[in-house]
């Protein structure tokens, strides 16, 4: 009547919970790379470059969040 179908134990084990691991890993890699660049930059890092690093870190964080929820 409502088209409900039970899944087997093997099918249940194959469900990953909706995480897009490719996006999560890509975002984490971007954040790690940004931190590495910022850590190796000279103390007098230009404001524009610092803003770009912050933006790239935000994009990486957004990719992690989006991949974890979709």
Secondary structure, 3 states (H helix, E strand, C coil): CCCCCCCCHHHHHCCCCCCCHHHHHHHHHHHHHHHHHHHHCCCCCCHHHHHHHHHHHHHHHHHHHHHHHC
